[in-house]
Amino acid sequence: MTMFRGFIENPGPFAALEEWEAFRESMLKIEPRTPDVQAFIDEADAAIDRLKSDQRGGRAL
């Protein structure tokens, strides 16, 4: 769990797409955009891309 003006909990590795999208939206609201905040946004973007790819059947092994 990471603290930014309160607690925003990172989704777990098996979290649903909606959880990652909500987490990303929460992180985008944080100012200033520090390197730590940007790293969490990047992590969320990667997870969202992976989950969307999985839904389309593009699962990479």
MOPAC internal coordinates of N, CA, C and O (Angstrom, degrees):
PM7 1SCF
backbone

  N    0.0000 0     0.00 0     0.00 0    0    0    0
  C    1.4492 1     0.00 0     0.00 0    1    0    0
  C    1.5257 1   107.92 1     0.00 0    2    1    0
  O    1.2310 1   120.72 1   -40.44 1    3    2    1
  N    1.3056 1   116.23 1   139.56 1    3    2    1
  C    1.4492 1   122.18 1  -178.22 1    5    3    2
  C    1.5167 1   109.16 1  -116.41 1    6    5    3
  O    1.2310 1   120.17 1   -37.01 1    7    6    5
  N    1.3252 1   117.27 1   142.99 1    7    6    5
  C    1.4596 1   120.21 1  -177.69 1    9    7    6
  C    1.5186 1   110.62 1  -107.22 1   10    9    7
  O    1.2310 1   120.91 1   -58.95 1   11   10    9
  N    1.3158 1   115.87 1   121.05 1   11   10    9
  C    1.4546 1   123.80 1   173.80 1   13   11   10
  C    1.5153 1   106.80 1  -138.74 1   14   13   11
  O    1.2310 1   120.17 1   -75.49 1   15   14   13
  N    1.3303 1   117.29 1   104.51 1   15   14   13
  C    1.4687 1   121.78 1  -178.66 1   17   15   14
  C    1.5282 1   110.67 1    47.20 1   18   17   15
  O    1.2310 1   120.34 1  -135.58 1   19   18   17
  N    1.2748 1   116.95 1    44.42 1   19   18   17
  C    1.4542 1   123.49 1  -173.61 1   21   19   18
  C    1.5151 1   106.93 1   123.55 1   22   21   19
  O    1.2310 1   121.03 1    13.42 1   23   22   21
  N    1.2873 1   115.63 1  -166.58 1   23   22   21
  C    1.4584 1   118.54 1  -177.61 1   25   23   22
  C    1.5239 1   110.95 1  -110.33 1   26   25   23
  O    1.2310 1   121.63 1   -52.13 1   27   26   25
  N    1.3115 1   114.49 1   127.87 1   27   26   25
  C    1.4579 1   122.27 1   172.37 1   29   27   26
  C    1.5177 1   104.66 1  -121.58 1   30   29   27
  O    1.2310 1   120.62 1   -61.81 1   31   30   29
  N    1.3108 1   116.41 1   118.19 1   31   30   29
  C    1.4490 1   120.02 1  -175.91 1   33   31   30
  C    1.5262 1   110.82 1   -91.13 1   34   33   31
  O    1.2310 1   121.37 1   -50.80 1   35   34   33
  N    1.3291 1   114.98 1   129.20 1   35   34   33
  C    1.4547 1   120.15 1   176.30 1   37   35   34
  C    1.5243 1   108.56 1   -67.13 1   38   37   35
  O    1.2310 1   119.87 1   -41.93 1   39   38   37
  N    1.3286 1   117.85 1   138.07 1   39   38   37
  C    1.4593 1   119.14 1   174.33 1   41   39   38
  C    1.5344 1   110.25 1   -65.07 1   42   41   39
  O    1.2310 1   120.78 1   -28.31 1   43   42   41
  N    1.2979 1   116.11 1   151.69 1   43   42   41
  C    1.4542 1   120.74 1   177.84 1   45   43   42
  C    1.5187 1   111.34 1   -76.02 1   46   45   43
  O    1.2310 1   120.66 1    -6.98 1   47   46   45
  N    1.3218 1   116.34 1   173.02 1   47   46   45
  C    1.4710 1   120.02 1  -176.46 1   49   47   46
  C    1.5286 1   113.65 1   -64.67 1   50   49   47
  O    1.2310 1   119.80 1   159.97 1   51   50   49
  N    1.3226 1   117.98 1   -20.03 1   51   50   49
  C    1.4643 1   120.83 1  -179.71 1   53   51   50
  C    1.5288 1   111.77 1  -109.58 1   54   53   51
  O    1.2310 1   120.36 1  -160.04 1   55   54   53
  N    1.3231 1   116.93 1    19.96 1   55   54   53
  C    1.4594 1   121.63 1  -178.44 1   57   55   54
  C    1.5276 1   110.79 1   -68.30 1   58   57   55
  O    1.2310 1   121.59 1   -26.99 1   59   58   57
  N    1.3159 1   114.55 1   153.01 1   59   58   57
  C    1.4651 1   121.29 1   178.64 1   61   59   58
  C    1.5292 1   110.50 1   -73.49 1   62   61   59
  O    1.2310 1   121.42 1   -20.35 1   63   62   61
  N    1.3118 1   114.88 1   159.65 1   63   62   61
  C    1.4622 1   122.04 1   178.59 1   65   63   62
  C    1.5254 1   110.74 1   -53.37 1   66   65   63
  O    1.2310 1   119.89 1   137.64 1   67   66   65
  N    1.3114 1   117.82 1   -42.36 1   67   66   65
  C    1.4690 1   121.74 1  -177.36 1   69   67   66
  C    1.5274 1   111.83 1   -62.59 1   70   69   67
  O    1.2310 1   120.67 1   144.62 1   71   70   69
  N    1.3336 1   116.32 1   -35.38 1   71   70   69
  C    1.4675 1   119.54 1   178.50 1   73   71   70
  C    1.5254 1   110.69 1   -66.35 1   74   73   71
  O    1.2310 1   120.37 1   136.87 1   75   74   73
  N    1.3307 1   116.90 1   -43.13 1   75   74   73
  C    1.4628 1   120.35 1   178.73 1   77   75   74
  C    1.5238 1   110.82 1   -65.20 1   78   77   75
  O    1.2310 1   120.06 1   140.56 1   79   78   77
  N    1.3302 1   117.49 1   -39.44 1   79   78   77
  C    1.4660 1   120.50 1   179.11 1   81   79   78
  C    1.5280 1   110.71 1   -64.73 1   82   81   79
  O    1.2310 1   120.13 1   138.33 1   83   82   81
  N    1.3235 1   117.35 1   -41.67 1   83   82   81
  C    1.4681 1   120.87 1   178.38 1   85   83   82
  C    1.5261 1   110.53 1   -65.66 1   86   85   83
  O    1.2310 1   120.30 1   138.74 1   87   86   85
  N    1.3231 1   117.03 1   -41.26 1   87   86   85
  C    1.4643 1   121.43 1   177.64 1   89   87   86
  C    1.5264 1   110.00 1   -60.90 1   90   89   87
  O    1.2310 1   120.25 1   133.83 1   91   90   89
  N    1.3265 1   117.12 1   -46.17 1   91   90   89
  C    1.4728 1   121.51 1   179.82 1   93   91   90
  C    1.5290 1   110.67 1   -59.92 1   94   93   91
  O    1.2310 1   120.44 1   135.11 1   95   94   93
  N    1.3219 1   116.76 1   -44.89 1   95   94   93
  C    1.4689 1   120.57 1   179.08 1   97   95   94
  C    1.5242 1   111.24 1   -60.46 1   98   97   95
  O    1.2310 1   120.41 1   139.52 1   99   98   97
  N    1.3207 1   116.83 1   -40.48 1   99   98   97
  C    1.4668 1   120.60 1   177.74 1  101   99   98
  C    1.5226 1   111.12 1   -63.74 1  102  101   99
  O    1.2310 1   120.52 1   137.08 1  103  102  101
  N    1.3154 1   116.62 1   -42.92 1  103  102  101
  C    1.4646 1   120.67 1  -178.65 1  105  103  102
  C    1.5294 1   111.71 1   -67.89 1  106  105  103
  O    1.2310 1   120.27 1   146.06 1  107  106  105
  N    1.3315 1   117.08 1   -33.94 1  107  106  105
  C    1.4656 1   120.31 1   180.00 1  109  107  106
  C    1.5275 1   112.60 1   -65.02 1  110  109  107
  O    1.2310 1   120.24 1   157.90 1  111  110  109
  N    1.3223 1   117.15 1   -22.10 1  111  110  109
  C    1.4666 1   121.42 1  -178.79 1  113  111  110
  C    1.5234 1   112.89 1   -81.58 1  114  113  111
  O    1.2310 1   120.30 1   169.84 1  115  114  113
  N    1.3175 1   117.03 1   -10.16 1  115  114  113
  C    1.4673 1   120.64 1  -175.18 1  117  115  114
  C    1.5229 1   110.44 1   -81.83 1  118  117  115
  O    1.2310 1   121.28 1   -50.70 1  119  118  117
  N    1.3054 1   115.15 1   129.30 1  119  118  117
  C    1.4715 1   122.91 1   174.90 1  121  119  118
  C    1.5082 1   107.79 1  -126.70 1  122  121  119
  O    1.2310 1   118.57 1   -40.11 1  123  122  121
  N    1.2886 1   120.33 1   139.89 1  123  122  121
  C    1.4631 1   126.78 1    -0.85 1  125  123  122
  C    1.5237 1   110.60 1   -76.67 1  126  125  123
  O    1.2310 1   121.20 1   -21.75 1  127  126  125
  N    1.3036 1   115.32 1   158.25 1  127  126  125
  C    1.4606 1   122.15 1   179.32 1  129  127  126
  C    1.5197 1   108.76 1   -81.82 1  130  129  127
  O    1.2310 1   121.11 1   -93.76 1  131  130  129
  N    1.3079 1   115.47 1    86.24 1  131  130  129
  C    1.4652 1   121.25 1  -179.51 1  133  131  130
  C    1.5287 1   109.69 1   -76.03 1  134  133  131
  O    1.2310 1   119.86 1   -13.50 1  135  134  133
  N    1.3298 1   117.87 1   166.50 1  135  134  133
  C    1.4724 1   119.81 1   176.35 1  137  135  134
  C    1.5347 1   112.28 1   -58.19 1  138  137  135
  O    1.2310 1   119.96 1   144.35 1  139  138  137
  N    1.3292 1   117.68 1   -35.65 1  139  138  137
  C    1.4667 1   120.40 1   177.76 1  141  139  138
  C    1.5226 1   111.31 1   -64.59 1  142  141  139
  O    1.2310 1   120.53 1   136.00 1  143  142  141
  N    1.3186 1   116.60 1   -44.00 1  143  142  141
  C    1.4634 1   120.63 1   178.78 1  145  143  142
  C    1.5222 1   109.20 1   -63.03 1  146  145  143
  O    1.2310 1   120.24 1   134.98 1  147  146  145
  N    1.3213 1   117.15 1   -45.02 1  147  146  145
  C    1.4621 1   120.64 1  -179.74 1  149  147  146
  C    1.5233 1   111.18 1   -62.71 1  150  149  147
  O    1.2310 1   119.96 1   143.85 1  151  150  149
  N    1.3160 1   117.68 1   -36.15 1  151  150  149
  C    1.4651 1   121.01 1   178.25 1  153  151  150
  C    1.5278 1   110.73 1   -63.12 1  154  153  151
  O    1.2310 1   120.20 1   140.71 1  155  154  153
  N    1.3390 1   117.22 1   -39.29 1  155  154  153
  C    1.4643 1   120.10 1   177.76 1  157  155  154
  C    1.5267 1   111.11 1   -68.98 1  158  157  155
  O    1.2310 1   120.30 1   143.45 1  159  158  157
  N    1.3191 1   117.03 1   -36.55 1  159  158  157
  C    1.4660 1   120.43 1   176.33 1  161  159  158
  C    1.5228 1   109.69 1   -64.54 1  162  161  159
  O    1.2310 1   120.46 1   136.30 1  163  162  161
  N    1.3255 1   116.73 1   -43.70 1  163  162  161
  C    1.4643 1   120.86 1   178.29 1  165  163  162
  C    1.5266 1   111.26 1   -62.40 1  166  165  163
  O    1.2310 1   120.54 1   139.47 1  167  166  165
  N    1.3300 1   116.58 1   -40.53 1  167  166  165
  C    1.4654 1   120.90 1   177.83 1  169  167  166
  C    1.5295 1   110.16 1   -62.04 1  170  169  167
  O    1.2310 1   120.82 1   136.47 1  171  170  169
  N    1.3250 1   116.04 1   -43.53 1  171  170  169
  C    1.4657 1   120.52 1   179.22 1  173  171  170
  C    1.5232 1   110.52 1   -64.53 1  174  173  171
  O    1.2310 1   120.08 1   137.11 1  175  174  173
  N    1.3272 1   117.45 1   -42.89 1  175  174  173
  C    1.4651 1   120.98 1   178.30 1  177  175  174
  C    1.5279 1   111.05 1   -58.22 1  178  177  175
  O    1.2310 1   120.62 1   135.50 1  179  178  177
  N    1.3300 1   116.43 1   -44.50 1  179  178  177
  C    1.4654 1   120.68 1   179.94 1  181  179  178
  C    1.5285 1   111.06 1   -63.85 1  182  181  179
  O    1.2310 1   120.43 1   137.31 1  183  182  181
  N    1.3242 1   116.78 1   -42.69 1  183  182  181
  C    1.4623 1   120.40 1   179.45 1  185  183  182
  C    1.5259 1   110.88 1   -65.52 1  186  185  183
  O    1.2310 1   120.32 1   138.55 1  187  186  185
  N    1.3230 1   116.99 1   -41.45 1  187  186  185
  C    1.4670 1   121.49 1   178.86 1  189  187  186
  C    1.5232 1   109.90 1   -62.79 1  190  189  187
  O    1.2310 1   120.24 1   134.24 1  191  190  189
  N    1.3247 1   117.14 1   -45.76 1  191  190  189
  C    1.4670 1   120.63 1   178.29 1  193  191  190
  C    1.5287 1   111.02 1   -60.17 1  194  193  191
  O    1.2310 1   120.71 1   136.67 1  195  194  193
  N    1.3404 1   116.25 1   -43.33 1  195  194  193
  C    1.4652 1   120.80 1  -179.46 1  197  195  194
  C    1.5233 1   110.83 1   -63.04 1  198  197  195
  O    1.2310 1   120.67 1   134.11 1  199  198  197
  N    1.3335 1   116.32 1   -45.89 1  199  198  197
  C    1.4594 1   120.06 1  -177.91 1  201  199  198
  C    1.5285 1   111.99 1   -67.10 1  202  201  199
  O    1.2310 1   120.49 1   141.93 1  203  202  201
  N    1.3259 1   116.67 1   -38.07 1  203  202  201
  C    1.4686 1   119.56 1   177.36 1  205  203  202
  C    1.5182 1   110.38 1   -66.40 1  206  205  203
  O    1.2310 1   120.27 1   141.22 1  207  206  205
  N    1.3144 1   117.08 1   -38.78 1  207  206  205
  C    1.4654 1   121.43 1   177.02 1  209  207  206
  C    1.5206 1   110.28 1   -63.28 1  210  209  207
  O    1.2310 1   120.43 1   137.01 1  211  210  209
  N    1.3294 1   116.78 1   -42.99 1  211  210  209
  C    1.4599 1   121.28 1   178.27 1  213  211  210
  C    1.5274 1   111.09 1   -60.49 1  214  213  211
  O    1.2310 1   120.55 1   140.91 1  215  214  213
  N    1.3316 1   116.55 1   -39.09 1  215  214  213
  C    1.4634 1   120.63 1  -179.22 1  217  215  214
  C    1.5220 1   111.17 1   -66.93 1  218  217  215
  O    1.2310 1   120.65 1   148.30 1  219  218  217
  N    1.3346 1   116.36 1   -31.70 1  219  218  217
  C    1.4636 1   120.71 1   179.60 1  221  219  218
  C    1.5261 1   111.85 1   -83.58 1  222  221  219
  O    1.2310 1   120.62 1   177.25 1  223  222  221
  N    1.3178 1   116.42 1    -2.75 1  223  222  221
  C    1.4515 1   119.76 1   179.63 1  225  223  222
  C    1.5197 1   112.95 1    86.84 1  226  225  223
  O    1.2310 1   120.30 1  -166.46 1  227  226  225
  N    1.3273 1   117.04 1    13.54 1  227  226  225
  C    1.4572 1   121.38 1  -178.71 1  229  227  226
  C    1.5031 1   112.73 1   -94.52 1  230  229  227
  O    1.2310 1   120.31 1  -148.71 1  231  230  229
  N    1.2774 1   117.01 1    31.29 1  231  230  229
  C    1.4645 1   122.15 1  -176.38 1  233  231  230
  C    1.5248 1   110.61 1   -61.28 1  234  233  231
  O    1.2310 1   121.10 1   -57.44 1  235  234  233
  N    1.3263 1   115.51 1   122.56 1  235  234  233
  C    1.4647 1   121.12 1   178.63 1  237  235  234
  C    1.5223 1   109.32 1   -92.85 1  238  237  235
  O    1.2310 1   120.80 1   -42.71 1  239  238  237
  N    1.3082 1   116.08 1   137.29 1  239  238  237
  C    1.4687 1   120.44 1   179.42 1  241  239  238
  C    1.5004 1   110.44 1  -102.44 1  242  241  239
  O    1.2310 1   120.10 1   180.00 1  243  242  241

